[in-house]
């Protein structure tokens, strides 16, 4: 079973690969650059949890497309 720490490491690795000038808007939370997103994931705050949720949804969707 994959742990929360492993999931967070995966999400951080995915965010780290984003271009430097890319920003992500997350609903009413605002717009964030990759460094802010990484910090939020590391802190496991509300925004970080939302980022993890979004990334997992994306990965699961991609898995479904590959079947």
CNS distance restraints for C-alpha pairs under 8 A (distance, minus, plus):
assign (resid   2 and name CA) (resid   6 and name CA) 6.33 0.50 0.50
assign (resid   2 and name CA) (resid   7 and name CA) 7.06 0.50 0.50
assign (resid   3 and name CA) (resid   7 and name CA) 6.35 0.50 0.50
assign (resid   4 and name CA) (resid   8 and name CA) 6.14 0.50 0.50
assign (resid   5 and name CA) (resid   9 and name CA) 6.18 0.50 0.50
assign (resid   6 and name CA) (resid  10 and name CA) 6.21 0.50 0.50
assign (resid   7 and name CA) (resid  11 and name CA) 6.21 0.50 0.50
assign (resid   7 and name CA) (resid  52 and name CA) 7.79 0.50 0.50
assign (resid   8 and name CA) (resid  12 and name CA) 6.05 0.50 0.50
assign (resid   8 and name CA) (resid  41 and name CA) 6.69 0.50 0.50
assign (resid   8 and name CA) (resid  42 and name CA) 7.41 0.50 0.50
assign (resid   8 and name CA) (resid  52 and name CA) 7.00 0.50 0.50
assign (resid   9 and name CA) (resid  13 and name CA) 6.10 0.50 0.50
assign (resid  10 and name CA) (resid  14 and name CA) 6.28 0.50 0.50
assign (resid  11 and name CA) (resid  15 and name CA) 6.17 0.50 0.50
assign (resid  11 and name CA) (resid  41 and name CA) 7.96 0.50 0.50
assign (resid  11 and name CA) (resid  52 and name CA) 6.32 0.50 0.50
assign (resid  11 and name CA) (resid  55 and name CA) 6.65 0.50 0.50
assign (resid  12 and name CA) (resid  16 and name CA) 5.97 0.50 0.50
assign (resid  12 and name CA) (resid  38 and name CA) 5.77 0.50 0.50
assign (resid  12 and name CA) (resid  41 and name CA) 7.21 0.50 0.50
assign (resid  13 and name CA) (resid  17 and name CA) 6.52 0.50 0.50
assign (resid  14 and name CA) (resid  18 and name CA) 7.10 0.50 0.50
assign (resid  15 and name CA) (resid  34 and name CA) 6.02 0.50 0.50
assign (resid  15 and name CA) (resid  37 and name CA) 7.46 0.50 0.50
assign (resid  15 and name CA) (resid  38 and name CA) 6.89 0.50 0.50
assign (resid  16 and name CA) (resid  34 and name CA) 6.68 0.50 0.50
assign (resid  16 and name CA) (resid  35 and name CA) 7.97 0.50 0.50
assign (resid  16 and name CA) (resid  38 and name CA) 7.70 0.50 0.50
assign (resid  18 and name CA) (resid  22 and name CA) 6.72 0.50 0.50
assign (resid  18 and name CA) (resid  34 and name CA) 6.86 0.50 0.50
assign (resid  20 and name CA) (resid  33 and name CA) 7.87 0.50 0.50
assign (resid  20 and name CA) (resid  34 and name CA) 7.26 0.50 0.50
assign (resid  21 and name CA) (resid  33 and name CA) 7.53 0.50 0.50
assign (resid  22 and name CA) (resid  33 and name CA) 6.37 0.50 0.50
assign (resid  22 and name CA) (resid  34 and name CA) 7.28 0.50 0.50
assign (resid  23 and name CA) (resid  31 and name CA) 6.36 0.50 0.50
assign (resid  23 and name CA) (resid  32 and name CA) 5.36 0.50 0.50
assign (resid  23 and name CA) (resid  33 and name CA) 4.52 0.50 0.50
assign (resid  23 and name CA) (resid  34 and name CA) 6.79 0.50 0.50
assign (resid  24 and name CA) (resid  31 and name CA) 5.44 0.50 0.50
assign (resid  24 and name CA) (resid  32 and name CA) 5.31 0.50 0.50
assign (resid  24 and name CA) (resid  33 and name CA) 6.42 0.50 0.50
assign (resid  24 and name CA) (resid  34 and name CA) 7.90 0.50 0.50
assign (resid  25 and name CA) (resid  29 and name CA) 7.68 0.50 0.50
assign (resid  25 and name CA) (resid  30 and name CA) 5.64 0.50 0.50
assign (resid  25 and name CA) (resid  31 and name CA) 4.11 0.50 0.50
assign (resid  25 and name CA) (resid  32 and name CA) 6.34 0.50 0.50
assign (resid  26 and name CA) (resid  30 and name CA) 5.70 0.50 0.50
assign (resid  26 and name CA) (resid  31 and name CA) 6.25 0.50 0.50
assign (resid  26 and name CA) (resid  32 and name CA) 7.90 0.50 0.50
assign (resid  29 and name CA) (resid  47 and name CA) 7.28 0.50 0.50
assign (resid  32 and name CA) (resid  36 and name CA) 5.79 0.50 0.50
assign (resid  32 and name CA) (resid  37 and name CA) 6.23 0.50 0.50
assign (resid  33 and name CA) (resid  37 and name CA) 6.35 0.50 0.50
assign (resid  34 and name CA) (resid  38 and name CA) 6.14 0.50 0.50
assign (resid  35 and name CA) (resid  39 and name CA) 6.27 0.50 0.50
assign (resid  36 and name CA) (resid  40 and name CA) 6.22 0.50 0.50
assign (resid  37 and name CA) (resid  41 and name CA) 6.21 0.50 0.50
assign (resid  37 and name CA) (resid  47 and name CA) 7.90 0.50 0.50
assign (resid  37 and name CA) (resid  48 and name CA) 6.74 0.50 0.50
assign (resid  37 and name CA) (resid  51 and name CA) 7.43 0.50 0.50
assign (resid  38 and name CA) (resid  42 and name CA) 6.14 0.50 0.50
assign (resid  38 and name CA) (resid  48 and name CA) 7.74 0.50 0.50
assign (resid  39 and name CA) (resid  43 and name CA) 6.10 0.50 0.50
assign (resid  39 and name CA) (resid  48 and name CA) 7.73 0.50 0.50
assign (resid  40 and name CA) (resid  44 and name CA) 6.00 0.50 0.50
assign (resid  40 and name CA) (resid  45 and name CA) 5.90 0.50 0.50
assign (resid  40 and name CA) (resid  46 and name CA) 7.88 0.50 0.50
assign (resid  40 and name CA) (resid  47 and name CA) 6.01 0.50 0.50
assign (resid  40 and name CA) (resid  48 and name CA) 4.28 0.50 0.50
assign (resid  40 and name CA) (resid  49 and name CA) 7.95 0.50 0.50
assign (resid  41 and name CA) (resid  45 and name CA) 6.91 0.50 0.50
assign (resid  41 and name CA) (resid  47 and name CA) 7.42 0.50 0.50
assign (resid  41 and name CA) (resid  48 and name CA) 3.86 0.50 0.50
assign (resid  41 and name CA) (resid  49 and name CA) 6.54 0.50 0.50
assign (resid  41 and name CA) (resid  51 and name CA) 7.08 0.50 0.50
assign (resid  41 and name CA) (resid  52 and name CA) 7.16 0.50 0.50
assign (resid  42 and name CA) (resid  48 and name CA) 7.20 0.50 0.50
assign (resid  43 and name CA) (resid  48 and name CA) 6.95 0.50 0.50
assign (resid  44 and name CA) (resid  48 and name CA) 5.09 0.50 0.50
assign (resid  44 and name CA) (resid  49 and name CA) 5.82 0.50 0.50
assign (resid  45 and name CA) (resid  49 and name CA) 6.11 0.50 0.50
assign (resid  46 and name CA) (resid  50 and name CA) 6.29 0.50 0.50
assign (resid  47 and name CA) (resid  51 and name CA) 6.21 0.50 0.50
assign (resid  48 and name CA) (resid  52 and name CA) 6.28 0.50 0.50
assign (resid  49 and name CA) (resid  53 and name CA) 6.13 0.50 0.50
assign (resid  50 and name CA) (resid  54 and name CA) 6.15 0.50 0.50
assign (resid  51 and name CA) (resid  55 and name CA) 6.15 0.50 0.50
assign (resid  52 and name CA) (resid  56 and name CA) 6.07 0.50 0.50
assign (resid  53 and name CA) (resid  57 and name CA) 6.15 0.50 0.50
assign (resid  54 and name CA) (resid  58 and name CA) 6.25 0.50 0.50
assign (resid  55 and name CA) (resid  59 and name CA) 6.20 0.50 0.50
assign (resid  56 and name CA) (resid  60 and name CA) 6.03 0.50 0.50
assign (resid  57 and name CA) (resid  61 and name CA) 6.09 0.50 0.50
assign (resid  58 and name CA) (resid  62 and name CA) 6.24 0.50 0.50
assign (resid  59 and name CA) (resid  63 and name CA) 6.21 0.50 0.50
assign (resid  60 and name CA) (resid  64 and name CA) 6.29 0.50 0.50
assign (resid  61 and name CA) (resid  65 and name CA) 6.43 0.50 0.50
assign (resid  62 and name CA) (resid  66 and name CA) 6.49 0.50 0.50
assign (resid  63 and name CA) (resid  67 and name CA) 6.95 0.50 0.50
